[in-house]
Each structure stands twice: as C-alpha cells, then as structure tokens.
Amino acid sequence: MQAAFAMTPGLQHRFFDDDLLDQLGGLVDLEPDVVLQTFDEPVVADVEVLVTSWGCPSLDDRALESMPRLRAIVHAAGSVKHLVGPAVWERELRVTSAAAVNAWPVAEFTLAAILWAGKNVLPLTERFRVDRTAPDLTTDVGIPGNHRTTVGVLGASATGRALLALLAPFDLDVRLADPTIGATEATALGARLVDLDELFASSRVVSVHAPLLPETRHLVDRRLLALMPDGATLVNTARGAVVDHDALRDELVDGRLHAILDVTEPEPLPADDPLWTLPNVTLTPHVAGSLGGELLLLGRAAVEEVRALVEGRPPLRPVTRAALTTSA
C-alpha cells in the first residue's frame, strides 16, 4: 500500500521518530524524507494513504482527481475542517484525526491555568515584579484559593472532557454547560450541568472549550461576561472567536476580570491592543496544544490508524461529515 506525507516539510520528523518511522514503514510503502506540498506531481497518482498534518494543502476536487487510488486520510493533528471538502465525503474516503489525542496537552495546560488562576498567581507575580510586594493574608481577600472554588467548563468537547477528568482529583465545585448532553452524563463526567447564565454567574474561573461554529461565534458575549463575579478569570484555549473580544477587552481594561488567553481574535492581537500590557491578562502564543515531545503522540496515533487500515479494522478515531457540524 503506497503512502505519502502531506504537511509542512520537516514536521514529519517531529511527529515520527526513528521507531515510529520504522513501524510506519513496516505497514506501508513510504519515503520518509518526501513531503507532498502540492498534488500536481505524478507520484500522487499511486497514493492510497495520505498522512497529513499542519500545512497540508486543501483536499479539493482537483487534488482528489490527481489521487484516484486514495483510500484514507490520516490526519496527525486536530481539526480537518480546513483540509477536507465535499469531494472527500462524496468519495466516501476514510478520514481520521488525532484531535482527541491533542486534547490532552490542551487540557493539561488548562488545568495549570485554572489552578494558577485560583491563587491569582499571574497578577500577583506581576505585582511582585514591579514593587516586590507579597500577598498579605489579612488584606488580600480577593485571592480565592483552590479549595472548593467553583470552576465552570464551557463545552463537553474532547478537550472539555479531558479537562474534567484532570479536575477530578481536586476539591473543586465543577460545573458544565453544554446543550448536547444531559445531567446524567455531566455527572458521570464529574460536573454538575448548568445553563450558561449560571455557569458564568457562579464560577470563579470559566474555561472555554466550545468549538467555533456559526452558532458559537461570540457565544461568550458582553452579557455573559457581565455575569462573572468581580475578580473572576476567563481561560480560553479553544478558539478566539468564541469570545467577543471587544466586550472582553472592556471588562479587562476596567480591571474587573482576569484572563488567561492562549487564543484571541485576531491572532495575534494588534501591537497596540491594551491586552498586551494589562497586569490582569496573560497572553500565550497558542501553545496549549501539542509541542515538542508531545508531537510524537500525534505521530503514534497516525501509526495506529494506518495499522488498523492495513489490518482491515475500523478506524480508531474516525471523522464523519455529520460530526463536523458540531465539532471543531
């Protein structure tokens, strides 16, 4: 079975170390140093399995016409929305994604953000840097701590679910808002199901894990942000456009809320945006997802999918056309 990489050149060696390349080479015919950057080359006519990741060209009608033998798209990353078009589904190609694997580093990053937010670590660090002032336990009553703090999780996505699992050992009051699940399932996930208003009004930390869909664009709007208690923290590791950044900026400039933002709208923010310099805002450069050695987890997931295909088994992490209407 002929396979090929299609991604930003060089990434294949970040996702697949020597061991994973040996495993992949034992399953399919693959040139590890060759990466397709277009689908106009004659070699693509024989490709049956495309191992893709960030930087892969769009798989539109023309691309698929050049690969008549293509059977499977194995995506060693998260969302495939930018990658697959209608022709992929019309040809009933097998599509898999490592989104559920990539969810875990995001959830780990978010867990750290939530625990730091509970102790106001980031704004207190900035204050300590500027005037060397340590917290005074008799006067700094705005530090909630993490014991029995209410944490709101917006969205039972793959990352939201991974985060709920990581939150389980901590003595927190965890609440979840997601219209696609019921109270029983939320309880099984370790949270109490509430509506959006209660989630924002009752939580000291709200973590955003909703996919960006037409109906979720600016879901976190001015009204919901106004419900958050004074001193509460918004954490966003999902997509910047799920939050109305004009409304969020007003709350942050006012100093009423805190924010830890790994994603923004736009991304990055303009150089003159006040969020760059506010002491109650922490901006990180979209690093919550897989980095460094974590990329090997995505490569391993791709190898597992190729093995399942070669052995005639169902995909482990399939992507369907219907699922893309409610997922990232």
C-alpha positions as CSV (number, residue, x, y, z in Angstrom):
1,M,0.0,0.0,0.0
2,Q,1.5,3.3,-1.1
3,A,1.5,6.2,1.4
4,A,2.8,9.7,1.5
5,F,3.3,12.6,3.9
6,A,1.5,15.9,3.2
7,M,2.3,18.6,5.7
8,T,4.9,21.4,6.3
9,P,8.2,19.9,5.3
10,G,10.3,18.8,8.3
11,L,7.2,18.3,10.5
12,Q,7.2,14.6,9.6
13,H,10.5,14.1,11.6
14,R,8.9,15.9,14.6
15,F,5.9,13.7,14.6
16,F,7.6,10.4,13.8
17,D,10.9,9.4,15.4
18,D,13.0,6.6,14.1
19,D,10.9,4.0,15.9
20,L,7.6,5.3,14.6
21,L,9.0,5.6,11.1
22,D,10.1,2.0,11.2
23,Q,6.6,1.0,12.3
24,L,5.0,3.0,9.6
25,G,7.5,1.7,7.0
26,G,6.6,-1.9,8.0
27,L,2.9,-1.2,7.2
28,V,3.1,0.9,4.0
29,D,5.5,1.9,1.3
30,L,6.6,5.4,2.3
31,E,9.5,7.7,1.6
32,P,10.1,9.4,5.0
33,D,12.0,12.4,3.6
34,V,9.5,13.2,0.9
35,V,6.6,15.5,1.7
36,L,3.9,16.5,-0.8
37,Q,3.4,20.2,-0.9
38,T,1.1,20.1,-3.9
39,F,-0.9,17.4,-5.5
40,D,0.3,18.1,-9.1
41,E,3.2,15.7,-9.0
42,P,2.9,12.5,-11.0
43,V,3.8,10.4,-7.9
44,V,0.5,11.2,-6.2
45,A,-1.4,9.0,-8.7
46,D,-0.3,5.9,-6.7
47,V,-1.0,7.2,-3.2
48,E,-3.5,5.2,-1.3
49,V,-2.9,6.6,2.2
50,L,-2.2,10.3,2.9
51,V,-0.6,11.1,6.3
52,T,-1.4,14.7,6.8
53,S,-0.9,17.4,9.4
54,W,-0.4,21.2,9.7
55,G,0.4,22.7,6.4
56,C,-1.2,20.2,4.2
57,P,-2.8,21.7,1.0
58,S,-6.6,21.6,0.8
59,L,-8.0,18.3,-0.5
60,D,-10.4,19.8,-3.0
61,D,-11.8,18.3,-6.2
62,R,-8.7,18.9,-8.2
63,A,-6.4,17.3,-5.6
64,L,-8.6,14.2,-5.3
65,E,-8.8,13.8,-9.1
66,S,-5.0,13.5,-9.1
67,M,-5.2,10.7,-6.5
68,P,-7.7,8.2,-7.9
69,R,-6.4,5.4,-5.6
70,L,-6.6,7.3,-2.4
71,R,-8.4,5.4,0.3
72,A,-7.6,7.1,3.6
73,I,-6.6,10.5,5.0
74,V,-4.8,10.0,8.3
75,H,-4.5,13.4,10.0
76,A,-1.8,13.7,12.6
77,A,-3.3,16.8,14.2
78,G,-6.7,18.2,15.3
79,S,-9.4,19.6,13.1
80,V,-9.8,18.6,9.5
81,K,-12.3,21.3,8.6
82,H,-9.8,23.3,6.7
83,L,-8.5,20.3,4.9
84,V,-11.4,18.2,3.6
85,G,-14.0,19.4,1.2
86,P,-17.3,17.9,-0.1
87,A,-15.4,15.7,-2.6
88,V,-13.8,13.7,0.3
89,W,-17.2,12.7,1.6
90,E,-18.6,12.0,-1.8
91,R,-15.9,9.5,-2.5
92,E,-16.5,8.0,1.0
93,L,-12.9,8.2,1.9
94,R,-11.8,7.1,5.3
95,V,-10.8,10.1,7.4
96,T,-9.3,10.0,10.9
97,S,-7.9,12.7,13.2
98,A,-5.7,12.9,16.3
99,A,-7.9,15.6,17.8
100,A,-8.7,13.5,20.8
101,V,-5.0,12.9,21.4
102,N,-4.1,16.6,21.0
103,A,-6.9,17.4,23.5
104,W,-4.8,16.1,26.4
105,P,-1.9,18.6,26.3
106,V,-4.5,21.4,25.9
107,A,-6.4,20.0,29.0
108,E,-3.1,19.8,30.9
109,F,-2.3,23.4,30.0
110,T,-5.8,24.5,31.0
111,L,-5.6,22.6,34.4
112,A,-2.4,24.6,35.2
113,A,-4.1,27.8,34.2
114,I,-7.1,27.1,36.4
115,L,-5.0,26.2,39.4
116,W,-2.9,29.3,39.0
117,A,-6.0,31.5,38.5
118,G,-7.4,30.2,41.8
119,K,-4.4,31.7,43.6
120,N,-4.1,34.8,41.4
121,V,-0.6,33.7,40.6
122,L,-0.1,35.7,37.4
123,P,-1.3,39.1,38.5
124,L,0.4,38.6,41.9
125,T,3.6,37.7,40.1
126,E,3.4,41.0,38.1
127,R,2.8,43.0,41.3
128,F,5.8,41.2,42.9
129,R,8.0,42.0,39.9
130,V,7.1,45.7,40.0
131,D,7.0,46.6,43.7
132,R,8.3,43.4,45.4
133,T,5.0,43.2,47.4
134,A,4.0,39.7,48.6
135,P,0.4,38.8,49.4
136,D,-0.9,39.9,52.8
137,L,-3.2,37.2,54.1
138,T,-5.1,39.7,56.3
139,T,-5.9,42.1,53.4
140,D,-5.7,40.2,50.1
141,V,-9.1,38.7,50.5
142,G,-9.6,38.6,46.7
143,I,-7.5,35.5,46.4
144,P,-10.0,32.7,46.3
145,G,-7.6,29.7,46.5
146,N,-8.5,26.4,45.0
147,H,-10.2,24.7,47.9
148,R,-13.9,24.3,46.9
149,T,-13.6,27.0,44.3
150,T,-16.3,26.9,41.6
151,V,-14.8,26.1,38.1
152,G,-17.1,26.4,35.1
153,V,-16.3,24.4,31.9
154,L,-18.0,25.6,28.8
155,G,-18.3,22.7,26.4
156,A,-18.0,18.9,26.7
157,S,-15.7,18.7,23.7
158,A,-12.8,16.3,23.6
159,T,-10.7,18.9,25.4
160,G,-13.5,19.7,27.8
161,R,-13.9,16.1,28.7
162,A,-10.2,15.6,29.2
163,L,-10.1,18.6,31.4
164,L,-13.0,17.3,33.5
165,A,-11.0,14.1,34.1
166,L,-8.0,16.1,35.2
167,L,-10.0,18.2,37.5
168,A,-11.5,15.1,39.3
169,P,-8.8,14.7,42.0
170,F,-9.1,18.3,43.2
171,D,-11.5,19.6,45.8
172,L,-13.4,21.9,43.4
173,D,-17.0,22.6,42.6
174,V,-17.0,21.8,38.8
175,R,-19.9,22.9,36.7
176,L,-20.5,22.3,33.0
177,A,-22.6,24.0,30.3
178,D,-23.3,22.1,27.1
179,P,-26.6,21.8,25.3
180,T,-25.7,18.5,23.7
181,I,-25.6,16.4,26.9
182,G,-27.9,15.7,29.8
183,A,-27.5,15.9,33.6
184,T,-26.7,12.2,34.0
185,E,-23.8,12.3,31.5
186,A,-22.5,15.5,33.1
187,T,-22.5,13.8,36.5
188,A,-20.6,10.9,35.0
189,L,-18.0,13.4,33.7
190,G,-17.6,14.8,37.2
191,A,-19.6,18.0,36.8
192,R,-23.0,19.5,37.6
193,L,-24.9,20.5,34.4
194,V,-26.0,24.2,34.5
195,D,-27.1,26.7,31.9
196,L,-24.8,29.4,30.5
197,D,-26.1,32.1,32.9
198,E,-25.5,30.1,36.0
199,L,-22.1,28.9,34.7
200,F,-20.8,32.5,34.3
201,A,-22.5,33.9,37.3
202,S,-21.3,31.2,39.8
203,S,-17.8,30.4,38.6
204,R,-14.6,32.0,39.8
205,V,-12.9,30.5,36.8
206,V,-14.6,29.8,33.4
207,S,-12.7,27.7,30.9
208,V,-13.9,27.8,27.3
209,H,-13.9,24.6,25.3
210,A,-16.7,25.1,22.8
211,P,-15.9,24.5,19.1
212,L,-16.1,27.5,16.8
213,L,-19.3,27.1,14.8
214,P,-21.6,29.7,13.3
215,E,-23.8,29.5,16.3
216,T,-20.9,29.7,18.8
217,R,-19.2,32.7,17.3
218,H,-19.1,35.4,20.1
219,L,-21.0,33.0,22.3
220,V,-19.2,34.5,25.3
221,D,-20.7,37.9,24.8
222,R,-21.0,41.1,26.9
223,R,-24.0,39.9,28.8
224,L,-22.3,36.6,29.9
225,L,-19.1,38.4,30.9
226,A,-21.1,40.9,32.9
227,L,-22.5,38.0,35.0
228,M,-19.0,36.9,36.1
229,P,-18.1,37.8,39.7
230,D,-15.6,40.5,40.3
231,G,-12.1,39.1,40.2
232,A,-13.1,36.0,38.2
233,T,-10.9,34.6,35.5
234,L,-11.7,33.6,31.9
235,V,-9.5,31.0,30.4
236,N,-9.6,30.4,26.6
237,T,-7.7,27.6,24.9
238,A,-10.4,26.9,22.3
239,R,-10.8,29.5,19.6
240,G,-10.6,33.2,20.0
241,A,-13.8,34.0,18.1
242,V,-15.9,32.0,20.6
243,V,-15.4,35.1,22.8
244,D,-16.5,38.7,21.9
245,H,-13.1,40.3,22.3
246,D,-14.5,43.9,22.3
247,A,-16.7,43.0,25.3
248,L,-13.8,41.1,27.0
249,R,-11.4,44.0,26.4
250,D,-13.8,46.4,28.1
251,E,-14.0,44.2,31.2
252,L,-10.2,43.7,31.3
253,V,-9.3,47.3,30.8
254,D,-11.7,48.1,33.6
255,G,-9.8,45.6,35.8
256,R,-12.9,43.8,36.9
257,L,-11.9,40.4,35.4
258,H,-8.8,38.4,34.8
259,A,-8.0,36.4,31.6
260,I,-5.6,33.7,30.5
261,L,-5.8,33.6,26.7
262,D,-3.9,31.1,24.5
263,V,-6.1,32.2,21.6
264,T,-7.5,35.5,20.6
265,E,-9.4,37.3,17.8
266,P,-7.5,38.2,15.8
267,E,-4.4,36.1,16.4
268,P,-2.1,37.6,17.3
269,L,-3.7,40.8,18.6
270,P,-2.6,44.1,17.0
271,A,0.5,45.6,18.5
272,D,-1.4,48.5,20.1
273,D,-4.1,46.3,21.8
274,P,-4.1,47.1,25.5
275,L,-4.4,43.4,26.4
276,W,-0.6,43.1,25.8
277,T,0.2,45.3,28.8
278,L,-2.6,44.7,31.3
279,P,-1.4,43.1,34.5
280,N,-4.7,41.1,34.8
281,V,-4.2,39.5,31.4
282,T,-1.8,36.6,30.4
283,L,-1.4,36.1,26.7
284,T,0.3,32.9,25.5
285,P,1.1,32.2,21.8
286,H,-1.2,29.4,21.0
287,V,1.0,26.8,22.8
288,A,-1.6,24.8,24.7
289,G,-1.7,22.1,22.0
290,S,1.0,19.5,21.3
291,L,4.6,20.8,21.3
292,G,8.0,19.1,21.5
293,G,7.8,15.5,22.5
294,E,4.0,15.7,22.7
295,L,4.1,15.7,18.8
296,L,5.2,12.1,19.0
297,L,1.8,11.3,20.5
298,L,0.1,12.6,17.3
299,G,2.5,10.5,15.2
300,R,1.8,7.4,17.2
301,A,-1.9,7.9,16.8
302,A,-1.4,8.1,13.0
303,V,0.6,4.9,13.0
304,E,-2.2,3.2,15.0
305,E,-4.7,4.4,12.4
306,V,-2.6,3.1,9.5
307,R,-2.2,-0.2,11.2
308,A,-6.0,-0.5,11.7
309,L,-6.5,0.2,8.0
310,V,-3.9,-2.3,6.8
311,E,-5.3,-5.0,9.1
312,G,-8.8,-4.4,7.9
313,R,-10.1,-3.0,11.2
314,P,-12.4,0.0,11.7
315,P,-10.8,3.4,12.3
316,L,-9.9,4.2,15.9
317,R,-10.7,8.0,15.7
318,P,-12.9,8.4,12.7
319,V,-14.2,11.8,11.4
320,T,-17.6,11.9,9.8
321,R,-19.2,14.6,7.7
322,A,-22.1,14.8,10.3
323,A,-19.7,15.2,13.2
324,L,-18.0,18.2,11.7
325,T,-21.3,20.2,12.0
326,T,-20.9,20.2,15.8
327,S,-17.2,19.9,16.3
328,A,-14.1,21.9,15.7
